[in-house]
């Protein structure tokens, strides 16, 4: 298994990391077989799988449920634990913002009841930095997340962040603070590429980009976006395939064939001989 401690050497050696999301056993098996270095059970499943308009409604219990399913899918195709990708679980909205004690209990639930060995949380407010420090000191690996943070959608929206020098400096200070608090890696979402390039050089920990340009130590993507399964594509994640339209066309054809052919005869079936 790729462990968080190994990611520092990956950055030092210039070996990029590839991270994909998963939400059930099927998608977990798929991204594991694809060779992803890590599988993120992201709270994006609130939108991709559960049909919510934002990530906010998903609960800790739902995240645990889906994380266990993803873990089973990964284990089914990669029985040797040493070859399995790192499994990371998002901490959902209000599972860590209220107090460091509640955050520790939530993250502990992840590690105790699922195969995940790390958690991810958003932001770098003083309270969040306190949470990161508490979790790391308790033996729980933490990945940070700055830039476009979907749990702050009602404040930030889904637009690109850090477009001016002042906000870019703030992101840099927050990134350094998360590193010093103990994060093993940092996701940077939907920001100018020049900011990511700067942070990639300044940080000791790996910088994982999504909509942040190519100058990162790795990339993370929502698998459903890459496969073209979602109805709305983020501007920074063009689909590699168009499975939604292809699958829809195939299913429409099958349904039409059933409607067209139907029963071959309306006569009563013959009584079988015993």
Phi and psi restraints in degrees (value plus and minus 20) as a CYANA .aco file:
   2 UNK   PHI     -90.7   -50.7
   2 UNK   PSI      98.0   138.0
   3 UNK   PHI    -121.7   -81.7
   3 UNK   PSI     132.8   172.8
   4 UNK   PHI     -73.2   -33.2
   4 UNK   PSI     -56.8   -16.8
   5 UNK   PHI     -82.2   -42.2
   5 UNK   PSI     -46.6    -6.6
   6 UNK   PHI     -98.3   -58.3
   6 UNK   PSI     -35.6     4.4
   7 UNK   PHI     -90.2   -50.2
   7 UNK   PSI     -47.7    -7.7
   8 UNK   PHI     -83.3   -43.3
   8 UNK   PSI     -61.8   -21.8
   9 UNK   PHI     -89.2   -49.2
   9 UNK   PSI     -52.2   -12.2
  10 UNK   PHI     -82.8   -42.8
  10 UNK   PSI     -62.5   -22.5
  11 UNK   PHI     -84.6   -44.6
  11 UNK   PSI     -65.2   -25.2
  12 UNK   PHI     -81.3   -41.3
  12 UNK   PSI     -57.1   -17.1
  13 UNK   PHI    -106.3   -66.3
  13 UNK   PSI     -22.0    18.0
  14 UNK   PHI      50.8    90.8
  14 UNK   PSI      11.2    51.2
  15 UNK   PHI    -120.6   -80.6
  15 UNK   PSI      87.1   127.1
  16 UNK   PHI     -85.0   -45.0
  16 UNK   PSI     130.4   170.4
  17 UNK   PHI    -124.5   -84.5
  17 UNK   PSI     120.6   160.6
  18 UNK   PHI    -140.4  -100.4
  18 UNK   PSI     101.2   141.2
  19 UNK   PHI    -143.1  -103.1
  19 UNK   PSI     114.7   154.7
  20 UNK   PHI    -146.9  -106.9
  20 UNK   PSI     131.1   171.1
  21 UNK   PHI    -107.9   -67.9
  21 UNK   PSI     138.5   178.5
  22 UNK   PHI    -169.4  -129.4
  22 UNK   PSI     138.5   178.5
  23 UNK   PHI    -158.4  -118.4
  23 UNK   PSI     -27.8    12.2
  24 UNK   PHI    -175.8  -135.8
  24 UNK   PSI    -197.2  -157.2
  25 UNK   PHI     -83.9   -43.9
  25 UNK   PSI     -58.6   -18.6
  26 UNK   PHI     -83.7   -43.7
  26 UNK   PSI     -69.6   -29.6
  27 UNK   PHI     -91.0   -51.0
  27 UNK   PSI     -52.5   -12.5
  28 UNK   PHI     -81.9   -41.9
  28 UNK   PSI     -65.8   -25.8
  29 UNK   PHI     -83.4   -43.4
  29 UNK   PSI     -59.3   -19.3
  30 UNK   PHI     -83.7   -43.7
  30 UNK   PSI     -69.6   -29.6
  31 UNK   PHI     -94.0   -54.0
  31 UNK   PSI     -48.7    -8.7
  32 UNK   PHI     -86.9   -46.9
  32 UNK   PSI     -65.4   -25.4
  33 UNK   PHI     -85.2   -45.2
  33 UNK   PSI     -47.5    -7.5
  34 UNK   PHI     -91.0   -51.0
  34 UNK   PSI     -34.5     5.5
  35 UNK   PHI      76.5   116.5
  35 UNK   PSI      -2.3    37.7
  36 UNK   PHI     -78.8   -38.8
  36 UNK   PSI     121.0   161.0
  37 UNK   PHI     -92.8   -52.8
  37 UNK   PSI     -48.6    -8.6
  38 UNK   PHI    -167.5  -127.5
  38 UNK   PSI     130.0   170.0
  39 UNK   PHI    -135.8   -95.8
  39 UNK   PSI     102.3   142.3
  40 UNK   PHI    -123.7   -83.7
  40 UNK   PSI      98.7   138.7
  41 UNK   PHI    -105.8   -65.8
  41 UNK   PSI      69.4   109.4
  42 UNK   PHI    -106.5   -66.5
  42 UNK   PSI     134.3   174.3
  43 UNK   PHI     -91.1   -51.1
  43 UNK   PSI     -20.7    19.3
  44 UNK   PHI     -80.0   -40.0
  44 UNK   PSI     -37.9     2.1
  45 UNK   PHI     -81.9   -41.9
  45 UNK   PSI     -41.5    -1.5
  46 UNK   PHI     -77.5   -37.5
  46 UNK   PSI     -57.8   -17.8
  47 UNK   PHI    -111.6   -71.6
  47 UNK   PSI     -64.9   -24.9
  48 UNK   PHI     -88.6   -48.6
  48 UNK   PSI     -59.7   -19.7
  49 UNK   PHI    -128.6   -88.6
  49 UNK   PSI     -61.8   -21.8
  50 UNK   PHI    -114.2   -74.2
  50 UNK   PSI     -27.5    12.5
  51 UNK   PHI      61.6   101.6
  51 UNK   PSI      -5.8    34.2
  52 UNK   PHI     -98.0   -58.0
  52 UNK   PSI     139.4   179.4
  53 UNK   PHI     -99.4   -59.4
  53 UNK   PSI     -43.1    -3.1
  54 UNK   PHI    -157.7  -117.7
  54 UNK   PSI     159.4   199.4
  55 UNK   PHI    -104.2   -64.2
  55 UNK   PSI     -28.8    11.2
  56 UNK   PHI     -83.2   -43.2
  56 UNK   PSI     -57.6   -17.6
  57 UNK   PHI     -92.4   -52.4
  57 UNK   PSI     -39.1     0.9
  58 UNK   PHI     -84.5   -44.5
  58 UNK   PSI     118.9   158.9
  59 UNK   PHI    -119.8   -79.8
  59 UNK   PSI     146.0   186.0
  60 UNK   PHI     -81.9   -41.9
  60 UNK   PSI     -61.6   -21.6
  61 UNK   PHI     -80.4   -40.4
  61 UNK   PSI     -59.7   -19.7
  62 UNK   PHI     -87.7   -47.7
  62 UNK   PSI     -59.9   -19.9
  63 UNK   PHI     -82.4   -42.4
  63 UNK   PSI     -61.5   -21.5
  64 UNK   PHI     -83.7   -43.7
  64 UNK   PSI     -63.6   -23.6
  65 UNK   PHI     -78.4   -38.4
  65 UNK   PSI     -68.7   -28.7
  66 UNK   PHI     -90.8   -50.8
  66 UNK   PSI     -54.2   -14.2
  67 UNK   PHI     -84.6   -44.6
  67 UNK   PSI     -59.9   -19.9
  68 UNK   PHI     -84.4   -44.4
  68 UNK   PSI     -59.8   -19.8
  69 UNK   PHI     -84.2   -44.2
  69 UNK   PSI     -63.7   -23.7
  70 UNK   PHI     -80.5   -40.5
  70 UNK   PSI     -64.0   -24.0
  71 UNK   PHI     -79.4   -39.4
  71 UNK   PSI     -59.7   -19.7
  72 UNK   PHI     -85.3   -45.3
  72 UNK   PSI     -59.1   -19.1
  73 UNK   PHI     -84.8   -44.8
  73 UNK   PSI     -61.8   -21.8
  74 UNK   PHI     -83.3   -43.3
  74 UNK   PSI     -66.7   -26.7
  75 UNK   PHI     -84.8   -44.8
  75 UNK   PSI     -49.9    -9.9
  76 UNK   PHI     -86.3   -46.3
  76 UNK   PSI     -51.2   -11.2
  77 UNK   PHI    -124.3   -84.3
  77 UNK   PSI     -33.0     7.0
  78 UNK   PHI    -157.0  -117.0
  78 UNK   PSI      58.3    98.3
  79 UNK   PHI     -85.5   -45.5
  79 UNK   PSI     -48.6    -8.6
  80 UNK   PHI     -99.6   -59.6
  80 UNK   PSI      92.0   132.0
  81 UNK   PHI     -76.8   -36.8
  81 UNK   PSI     -48.1    -8.1
  82 UNK   PHI     -89.3   -49.3
  82 UNK   PSI     -38.2     1.8
  83 UNK   PHI    -121.4   -81.4
  83 UNK   PSI     -25.8    14.2
  84 UNK   PHI     -95.0   -55.0
  84 UNK   PSI     125.4   165.4
  85 UNK   PHI     -90.2   -50.2
  85 UNK   PSI     138.1   178.1
  86 UNK   PHI     -83.1   -43.1
  86 UNK   PSI     111.6   151.6
  87 UNK   PHI    -125.0   -85.0
  87 UNK   PSI     100.1   140.1
  88 UNK   PHI    -137.8   -97.8
  88 UNK   PSI     118.7   158.7
  89 UNK   PHI    -139.9   -99.9
  89 UNK   PSI     111.5   151.5
  90 UNK   PHI     -88.2   -48.2
  90 UNK   PSI     119.9   159.9
  91 UNK   PHI    -107.1   -67.1
  91 UNK   PSI     102.3   142.3
  92 UNK   PHI     -95.6   -55.6
  92 UNK   PSI     149.4   189.4
  93 UNK   PHI     -74.0   -34.0
  93 UNK   PSI     112.0   152.0
  94 UNK   PHI      49.4    89.4
  94 UNK   PSI      -7.8    32.2
  95 UNK   PHI    -110.7   -70.7
  95 UNK   PSI     -32.1     7.9
  96 UNK   PHI    -157.4  -117.4
  96 UNK   PSI     -29.3    10.7
  97 UNK   PHI    -100.6   -60.6
  97 UNK   PSI     -40.0     0.0
  98 UNK   PHI     -99.9   -59.9
  98 UNK   PSI     -60.2   -20.2
  99 UNK   PHI    -186.0  -146.0
  99 UNK   PSI     136.8   176.8
 100 UNK   PHI     -87.2   -47.2
 100 UNK   PSI     -49.5    -9.5
 101 UNK   PHI     -86.2   -46.2
 101 UNK   PSI     -65.3   -25.3
 102 UNK   PHI     -85.8   -45.8
 102 UNK   PSI     -57.0   -17.0
 103 UNK   PHI     -83.3   -43.3
 103 UNK   PSI     -62.5   -22.5
 104 UNK   PHI     -82.7   -42.7
 104 UNK   PSI     -60.6   -20.6
 105 UNK   PHI     -84.5   -44.5
 105 UNK   PSI     -61.4   -21.4
 106 UNK   PHI     -86.7   -46.7
 106 UNK   PSI     -67.7   -27.7
 107 UNK   PHI     -85.3   -45.3
 107 UNK   PSI     -56.1   -16.1
 108 UNK   PHI     -82.7   -42.7
 108 UNK   PSI     -57.7   -17.7
 109 UNK   PHI     -79.6   -39.6
 109 UNK   PSI     -60.8   -20.8
 110 UNK   PHI     -79.7   -39.7
 110 UNK   PSI     -70.4   -30.4
 111 UNK   PHI     -93.3   -53.3
 111 UNK   PSI     -47.8    -7.8
 112 UNK   PHI    -103.4   -63.4
 112 UNK   PSI     -51.1   -11.1
 113 UNK   PHI    -136.3   -96.3
 113 UNK   PSI     -19.1    20.9
 114 UNK   PHI    -154.1  -114.1
 114 UNK   PSI     148.7   188.7
 115 UNK   PHI     -98.3   -58.3
 115 UNK   PSI     -21.9    18.1
 116 UNK   PHI     -85.2   -45.2
 116 UNK   PSI     126.2   166.2
 117 UNK   PHI    -141.7  -101.7
 117 UNK   PSI      -9.5    30.5
 118 UNK   PHI    -177.6  -137.6
 118 UNK   PSI     138.3   178.3
 119 UNK   PHI    -145.0  -105.0
 119 UNK   PSI     140.7   180.7
 120 UNK   PHI    -146.4  -106.4
 120 UNK   PSI     120.1   160.1
 121 UNK   PHI    -159.5  -119.5
 121 UNK   PSI     143.8   183.8
 122 UNK   PHI    -126.4   -86.4
 122 UNK   PSI     130.9   170.9
 123 UNK   PHI      69.3   109.3
 123 UNK   PSI     153.5   193.5
 124 UNK   PHI    -169.2  -129.2
 124 UNK   PSI      14.9    54.9
 125 UNK   PHI     -86.8   -46.8
 125 UNK   PSI     140.5   180.5
 126 UNK   PHI     -71.9   -31.9
 126 UNK   PSI     -59.6   -19.6
 127 UNK   PHI     -85.9   -45.9
 127 UNK   PSI     -57.3   -17.3
 128 UNK   PHI     -89.2   -49.2
 128 UNK   PSI     -59.9   -19.9
 129 UNK   PHI     -82.3   -42.3
 129 UNK   PSI     -57.1   -17.1
 130 UNK   PHI     -83.2   -43.2
 130 UNK   PSI     -59.8   -19.8
 131 UNK   PHI     -84.0   -44.0
 131 UNK   PSI     -66.5   -26.5
 132 UNK   PHI     -78.2   -38.2
 132 UNK   PSI     -66.9   -26.9
 133 UNK   PHI     -79.5   -39.5
 133 UNK   PSI     -63.4   -23.4
 134 UNK   PHI     -83.8   -43.8
 134 UNK   PSI     -64.7   -24.7
 135 UNK   PHI     -85.7   -45.7
 135 UNK   PSI     -65.4   -25.4
 136 UNK   PHI     -83.6   -43.6
 136 UNK   PSI     -62.3   -22.3
 137 UNK   PHI     -86.1   -46.1
 137 UNK   PSI     -40.0     0.0
 138 UNK   PHI    -111.3   -71.3
 138 UNK   PSI     -16.9    23.1
 139 UNK   PHI      71.5   111.5
 139 UNK   PSI      -1.8    38.2
 140 UNK   PHI    -128.2   -88.2
 140 UNK   PSI      93.7   133.7
 141 UNK   PHI     -84.8   -44.8
 141 UNK   PSI     117.1   157.1
 142 UNK   PHI    -146.8  -106.8
 142 UNK   PSI     111.3   151.3
 143 UNK   PHI    -123.6   -83.6
 143 UNK   PSI     113.6   153.6
 144 UNK   PHI    -111.3   -71.3
 144 UNK   PSI     153.7   193.7
 145 UNK   PHI    -175.5  -135.5
 145 UNK   PSI      98.5   138.5
 146 UNK   PHI    -148.4  -108.4
 146 UNK   PSI     155.1   195.1
 147 UNK   PHI      69.7   109.7
 147 UNK   PSI    -148.6  -108.6
 148 UNK   PHI     -94.2   -54.2
 148 UNK   PSI      91.9   131.9
 149 UNK   PHI    -131.9   -91.9
 149 UNK   PSI      85.7   125.7
 150 UNK   PHI     -77.7   -37.7
 150 UNK   PSI     -46.0    -6.0
 151 UNK   PHI     -90.6   -50.6
 151 UNK   PSI     -31.5     8.5
 152 UNK   PHI    -125.5   -85.5
 152 UNK   PSI       8.4    48.4
 153 UNK   PHI     -77.9   -37.9
 153 UNK   PSI     -55.4   -15.4
 154 UNK   PHI     -94.2   -54.2
 154 UNK   PSI     -35.0     5.0
 155 UNK   PHI    -118.0   -78.0
 155 UNK   PSI     -62.9   -22.9
 156 UNK   PHI    -124.6   -84.6
 156 UNK   PSI     -41.3    -1.3
 157 UNK   PHI      49.1    89.1
 157 UNK   PSI    -181.0  -141.0
 158 UNK   PHI    -130.8   -90.8
 158 UNK   PSI      -2.7    37.3
 159 UNK   PHI    -100.1   -60.1
 159 UNK   PSI     144.0   184.0
 160 UNK   PHI     -83.6   -43.6
 160 UNK   PSI     121.4   161.4
 161 UNK   PHI    -125.9   -85.9
 161 UNK   PSI     147.0   187.0
 162 UNK   PHI      35.2    75.2
 162 UNK   PSI      35.7    75.7
 163 UNK   PHI    -112.1   -72.1
 163 UNK   PSI     -22.4    17.6
 164 UNK   PHI    -152.4  -112.4
 164 UNK   PSI     143.4   183.4
 165 UNK   PHI     -78.8   -38.8
 165 UNK   PSI     -54.9   -14.9
 166 UNK   PHI     -87.1   -47.1
 166 UNK   PSI     -68.7   -28.7
 167 UNK   PHI     -90.5   -50.5
 167 UNK   PSI     -49.3    -9.3
 168 UNK   PHI     -86.9   -46.9
 168 UNK   PSI     -60.6   -20.6
 169 UNK   PHI     -83.2   -43.2
 169 UNK   PSI     -57.7   -17.7
 170 UNK   PHI     -84.2   -44.2
 170 UNK   PSI     -62.6   -22.6
 171 UNK   PHI     -82.6   -42.6
 171 UNK   PSI     -59.6   -19.6
 172 UNK   PHI     -83.6   -43.6
 172 UNK   PSI     -62.2   -22.2
 173 UNK   PHI     -84.2   -44.2
 173 UNK   PSI     -60.1   -20.1
 174 UNK   PHI     -85.7   -45.7
 174 UNK   PSI     -59.9   -19.9
 175 UNK   PHI     -82.5   -42.5
 175 UNK   PSI     -64.6   -24.6
 176 UNK   PHI     -82.4   -42.4
 176 UNK   PSI     -58.7   -18.7
 177 UNK   PHI     -86.3   -46.3
 177 UNK   PSI     -60.6   -20.6
 178 UNK   PHI     -85.4   -45.4
 178 UNK   PSI     -59.0   -19.0
 179 UNK   PHI     -81.9   -41.9
 179 UNK   PSI     -66.1   -26.1
 180 UNK   PHI     -88.4   -48.4
 180 UNK   PSI     -47.8    -7.8
 181 UNK   PHI     -93.5   -53.5
 181 UNK   PSI     -36.9     3.1
 182 UNK   PHI      99.6   139.6
 182 UNK   PSI     -13.5    26.5
 183 UNK   PHI     -80.7   -40.7
 183 UNK   PSI     120.2   160.2
 184 UNK   PHI    -108.3   -68.3
 184 UNK   PSI     -33.9     6.1
 185 UNK   PHI    -183.7  -143.7
 185 UNK   PSI     145.2   185.2
 186 UNK   PHI    -157.4  -117.4
 186 UNK   PSI     105.9   145.9
 187 UNK   PHI    -107.1   -67.1
 187 UNK   PSI     112.4   152.4
 188 UNK   PHI    -143.1  -103.1
 188 UNK   PSI      95.4   135.4
 189 UNK   PHI    -135.0   -95.0
 189 UNK   PSI     112.0   152.0
 190 UNK   PHI      31.3    71.3
 190 UNK   PSI      40.1    80.1
 191 UNK   PHI    -151.1  -111.1
 191 UNK   PSI     145.6   185.6
 192 UNK   PHI     -79.4   -39.4
 192 UNK   PSI     122.8   162.8
 193 UNK   PHI     -81.1   -41.1
 193 UNK   PSI     -51.6   -11.6
 194 UNK   PHI     -84.4   -44.4
 194 UNK   PSI     -53.1   -13.1
 195 UNK   PHI     -89.3   -49.3
 195 UNK   PSI     -63.7   -23.7
 196 UNK   PHI     -82.5   -42.5
 196 UNK   PSI     -60.2   -20.2
 197 UNK   PHI     -82.5   -42.5
 197 UNK   PSI     -60.2   -20.2
 198 UNK   PHI     -84.0   -44.0
 198 UNK   PSI     -67.6   -27.6
 199 UNK   PHI     -88.0   -48.0
 199 UNK   PSI     -52.0   -12.0
 200 UNK   PHI     -80.8   -40.8
 200 UNK   PSI     -53.8   -13.8
 201 UNK   PHI    -103.2   -63.2
 201 UNK   PSI     -54.2   -14.2
 202 UNK   PHI    -101.1   -61.1
 202 UNK   PSI     -50.6   -10.6
 203 UNK   PHI    -106.8   -66.8
 203 UNK   PSI     124.6   164.6
 204 UNK   PHI     -99.6   -59.6
 204 UNK   PSI     -50.8   -10.8
 205 UNK   PHI    -105.7   -65.7
 205 UNK   PSI     137.3   177.3
 206 UNK   PHI     -84.4   -44.4
 206 UNK   PSI     118.6   158.6
 207 UNK   PHI    -122.8   -82.8
 207 UNK   PSI     100.9   140.9
 208 UNK   PHI    -127.4   -87.4
 208 UNK   PSI      97.6   137.6
 209 UNK   PHI    -116.8   -76.8
 209 UNK   PSI     130.0   170.0
 210 UNK   PHI    -167.2  -127.2
 210 UNK   PSI      86.9   126.9
 211 UNK   PHI      50.1    90.1
 211 UNK   PSI      12.2    52.2
 212 UNK   PHI    -146.3  -106.3
 212 UNK   PSI      -2.3    37.7
 213 UNK   PHI      66.0   106.0
 213 UNK   PSI    -195.9  -155.9
 214 UNK   PHI    -112.6   -72.6
 214 UNK   PSI     -31.7     8.3
 215 UNK   PHI    -107.8   -67.8
 215 UNK   PSI      45.4    85.4
 216 UNK   PHI    -153.8  -113.8
 216 UNK   PSI     147.3   187.3
 217 UNK   PHI    -104.9   -64.9
 217 UNK   PSI     -24.5    15.5
 218 UNK   PHI    -198.0  -158.0
 218 UNK   PSI     154.2   194.2
 219 UNK   PHI    -153.4  -113.4
 219 UNK   PSI     127.7   167.7
 220 UNK   PHI    -147.2  -107.2
 220 UNK   PSI     121.9   161.9
 221 UNK   PHI    -160.3  -120.3
 221 UNK   PSI     131.7   171.7
 222 UNK   PHI     -97.2   -57.2
 222 UNK   PSI      98.6   138.6
 223 UNK   PHI     -77.9   -37.9
 223 UNK   PSI     -59.4   -19.4
 224 UNK   PHI     -82.5   -42.5
 224 UNK   PSI     -52.3   -12.3
 225 UNK   PHI     -88.2   -48.2
 225 UNK   PSI     -65.9   -25.9
 226 UNK   PHI     -82.5   -42.5
 226 UNK   PSI     -54.5   -14.5
 227 UNK   PHI    -105.2   -65.2
 227 UNK   PSI     -22.8    17.2
 228 UNK   PHI      51.5    91.5
 228 UNK   PSI      12.8    52.8
 229 UNK   PHI    -112.4   -72.4
 229 UNK   PSI     -38.3     1.7
 230 UNK   PHI    -109.6   -69.6
 230 UNK   PSI     133.2   173.2
 231 UNK   PHI     -98.7   -58.7
 231 UNK   PSI     -44.7    -4.7
 232 UNK   PHI    -147.3  -107.3
 232 UNK   PSI     102.7   142.7
 233 UNK   PHI    -114.5   -74.5
 233 UNK   PSI     114.1   154.1
 234 UNK   PHI     -82.6   -42.6
 234 UNK   PSI     126.8   166.8
 235 UNK   PHI     -83.9   -43.9
 235 UNK   PSI     -42.0    -2.0
 236 UNK   PHI    -119.3   -79.3
 236 UNK   PSI     -10.4    29.6
 237 UNK   PHI    -158.9  -118.9
 237 UNK   PSI      52.8    92.8
 238 UNK   PHI     -85.9   -45.9
 238 UNK   PSI     125.6   165.6
 239 UNK   PHI     -90.4   -50.4
 239 UNK   PSI     124.0   164.0
 240 UNK   PHI    -103.6   -63.6
 240 UNK   PSI     -47.7    -7.7
 241 UNK   PHI    -154.3  -114.3
 241 UNK   PSI     155.7   195.7
 242 UNK   PHI    -146.5  -106.5
 242 UNK   PSI      41.1    81.1
 243 UNK   PHI     -86.6   -46.6
 243 UNK   PSI     -48.5    -8.5
 244 UNK   PHI     -84.5   -44.5
 244 UNK   PSI     -68.9   -28.9
 245 UNK   PHI     -89.7   -49.7
 245 UNK   PSI     -58.1   -18.1
 246 UNK   PHI     -85.7   -45.7
 246 UNK   PSI     -64.6   -24.6
 247 UNK   PHI     -85.9   -45.9
 247 UNK   PSI     -60.8   -20.8
 248 UNK   PHI     -82.3   -42.3
 248 UNK   PSI     -61.3   -21.3
 249 UNK   PHI     -84.0   -44.0
 249 UNK   PSI     -62.2   -22.2
 250 UNK   PHI     -84.7   -44.7
 250 UNK   PSI     -61.6   -21.6
 251 UNK   PHI     -88.9   -48.9
 251 UNK   PSI     -59.1   -19.1
 252 UNK   PHI     -80.0   -40.0
 252 UNK   PSI     -61.2   -21.2
 253 UNK   PHI     -83.4   -43.4
 253 UNK   PSI     -62.8   -22.8
 254 UNK   PHI     -83.7   -43.7
 254 UNK   PSI     -65.7   -25.7
 255 UNK   PHI     -81.2   -41.2
 255 UNK   PSI     -62.5   -22.5
 256 UNK   PHI     -82.6   -42.6
 256 UNK   PSI     -59.0   -19.0
 257 UNK   PHI     -84.3   -44.3
 257 UNK   PSI     -58.5   -18.5
 258 UNK   PHI     -87.1   -47.1
 258 UNK   PSI     -60.2   -20.2
 259 UNK   PHI     -86.8   -46.8
 259 UNK   PSI     -54.7   -14.7
 260 UNK   PHI     -94.3   -54.3
 260 UNK   PSI     -64.3   -24.3
 261 UNK   PHI    -104.6   -64.6
 261 UNK   PSI     -75.5   -35.5
 262 UNK   PHI      36.2    76.2
 262 UNK   PSI    -182.5  -142.5
 263 UNK   PHI     -84.3   -44.3
 263 UNK   PSI     123.0   163.0
 264 UNK   PHI     -97.8   -57.8
 264 UNK   PSI     -38.2     1.8
 265 UNK   PHI    -175.3  -135.3
 265 UNK   PSI     126.4   166.4
 266 UNK   PHI    -111.2   -71.2
 266 UNK   PSI     -21.5    18.5
 267 UNK   PHI     -88.6   -48.6
 267 UNK   PSI     133.9   173.9
 268 UNK   PHI     -87.1   -47.1
 268 UNK   PSI     121.0   161.0
 269 UNK   PHI     -86.2   -46.2
 269 UNK   PSI     127.7   167.7
 270 UNK   PHI     -86.5   -46.5
 270 UNK   PSI     125.4   165.4
 271 UNK   PHI     -96.1   -56.1
 271 UNK   PSI     103.4   143.4
 272 UNK   PHI     -87.5   -47.5
 272 UNK   PSI     125.4   165.4
 273 UNK   PHI    -104.3   -64.3
 273 UNK   PSI     115.8   155.8
